[in-house]
Amino acid sequence: MKWRKKKKKVDEDGEEIDRSTFFIIRTLIKYVGKANRKLIVPLVIFITLNIIVSLSTPFVFKSLIDDGLGGGLGAEEGDIDIILFLGTLFFFLTIAGVIVKIAQGYIINKIATITMYNLRHELFTKFQYLGLDYHEGPDKTAGKKINYLTGDVNTIQELLNSGMLTVVGNFVLVFGALFFMIYLSPTLTLVEFLIAPILFVLAGVITKKARKYFKELREKVSEVTSSLEESIVGMRVIKAFAVEEENFEEFNERTEQERKTTLKAARLMAFVPAVLIFLITFGIALMLYTAGLLIREGEITQGTIVAFIFYMFMFFEPLIAVIGFFTLMQNSIAAGNRIVRLLNEEPSVQEQPNAQTLPEIKGKITYENVNFSYNSDVAVLKDINIEIKAKERLALVGYTGAGKSTFIKLLSRFYDPTEGTVKLDDIDLRDLKIQDLREDMGIVLQENFLFSGTVRDNIRYGKLEATDKEVEEVARKVSAHDMIVELENGYDTEVGERGSRLSEGQRQLICFARALLADPPILILDEATSAIDPYSELLIQQALEELLKNRTSISIAHRLSTILNSDRIVVLDQGQIIEQGTHQELIAQEGFYKHLYEMQFKDPFKKEKEEPEDVKLVDPRRDEYNEGKGFAGRF
């Protein structure tokens, strides 16, 4: 479903103002209608029949008492035929009412279930296509995202079940009952309406307070979910540092805040029924006293009073249900606001309507005048100009935070450059289809993420249609086969959540095989051998000599031993390219790269000659670089 983009309103601090209750309800109703077109017409029919049956029943009792039992004005002897006829009519009206209510309840439950499923599906799809800028936001924790798909969606389902779909019918019933109350006795109606203003004022106060409490409650629930998710994922770290008690205290503090907020809402909800019952009981007492006076004066009949009482309850019951619905709805409004906001969220990286697919990727990559920043204050990449030839083996080195991973993110089009252009085979990445672009790239990231399932399933993730033979062949190429067959069930071994049953090195080998199985024309290795022992690293390096011959590759490495044979090494510092060349050329330049190399390979037990004053084996990003002196004379 396409949600209409609504211009956001912000307060003086730049925070988005919550949408109105009316807007959220209107949006949700519109969504429910489009998702359940075939069920809406039958629901409207059954709601209409329910209203007709409900409004008809009181007149049956009025006629039964006045005509059948002889309780009308100038009372006469009762008529057994009328009693039998009205009794039969009431029986069939009751049967019809029961059938209508069952059908209505079933349809409402079905609509609520379908809506929950569709909402969950659309939210999950939205998460898949939103950019990394959304997922990497500091307030977009995994727990909050999970809560969108569970707590918030379930709340909307409860809203639908609790009366959202019948609220219009209840309003019709209220006004229908009011019409017949006035028809039967304007005097009694006026007396009964003395309590109506109090009800409306009370409803307004309760609704306002309820929305505040329930909005706060949804936020507290999200915080508890986030804390729980972090504790489960980080359990190894928690135990390693023996901070179980401190972690419990932090979690307990958040649950305590949720408990206090829940109790506030509970006290409010407990207060509502008692006040409503008191007001209605007081109204009935006034009505009965007035009715007694009217009967004594001969202005109304006994049957009229009975019918009026029926309509009075018919008036107040749906009215109370509507008030209760709007009170309960405040819990759902907070969830609905978050859901509508998320579904209105647009991916930062958009595919052009006329995006094209390259029939054959050669692998030439060009960065032209590229600048990039995650926010307007800090530039991560500055004036990047580089051409990577087809099938060239390029390595990126530099300190943490130099911009290496960002360089790769732009190539994968997880982000678009703030300025400049990134091209593949001389075509702007923004003119290519995103899915096709990423399918032509094999990526092994620093985080060795594995999905729940078997080893075979995780390797096959790189090429879903791959045969078992292809899976085993690629595992052999990265020296993972022997390791895998020694596992409990070989390739069918369950890896556990996030690969928890495997070591870091085992997970990395499997991720490596997964990327290579896709046989992409471009291969990106982000610290691909950082967690592998020296022997496995040697085997992989030997395999890479063959595997990377006919493809463009970019390797990010802190361990320089893994990229010594690259065709070209690019040195990044503070988002700028400061050196590039082969390993031998960069060593001969005696600059930044040579310093990095010496720090990794210098023998710590060998006594070095005293360094000249201008040699500084410290972070090369110190004051002299910031003052524009460059790197000359520092090494």
Secondary structure, DSSP 4 states (H G I P E B T S, - for coil): -PPPP-PPPB-TTSPBPPPPHHHHHHHHHHHHHHHTHHHHHHHHHHHHHHHHHHHHHHHHHHHIIIIIS--STT-----HHHHHHHHHHHHHHHHHHHHHHHHHHHHHHHHHHHHHHHHHHHHHHHHHHS-HHHHTSTT--HHHHHHIIIIIHHHHHHHIIIIITTHHHHHHHHHHHHHHHHHH-HHHHHHHTTSHHHHHHHHHHHHHHHHHHHHHHHHHHHHHHHHHHHHHHTHHHHHHTT-HHHHHHHHHHHHHHHHHHHHHHHHHHHHHHHHHHHHHHHHHHHHHHHHHHHHHTTSS-HHHHHHHHHHHHHHHHHHHHHHHHHHHHHHHHHHHHHHHHHHT---SS---TT-B--SS----EEEEEEEE-SSSS--SEEEEEEEEPTT-EEEEE-STTSSHHHHHHHHTTSS--SEEEEEETTEEGGGB-HHHHHHTEEEE-SS----SSBHHHHHHTTSTT--HHHHHHHHHHTT-HHHHHTSTTGGG-B--GGGTTS-HHHHHHHHHHHHHHT--SEEEEESTTTTS-HHHHHHHHHHHHHHTTTSEEEEE-SSGGGSTT-SEEEEEETTEEEEEE-HHHHHHHTSHHHHHHHHHHS-TTSPPPPPPTT---S-TTSHHHHTT-TTTT--
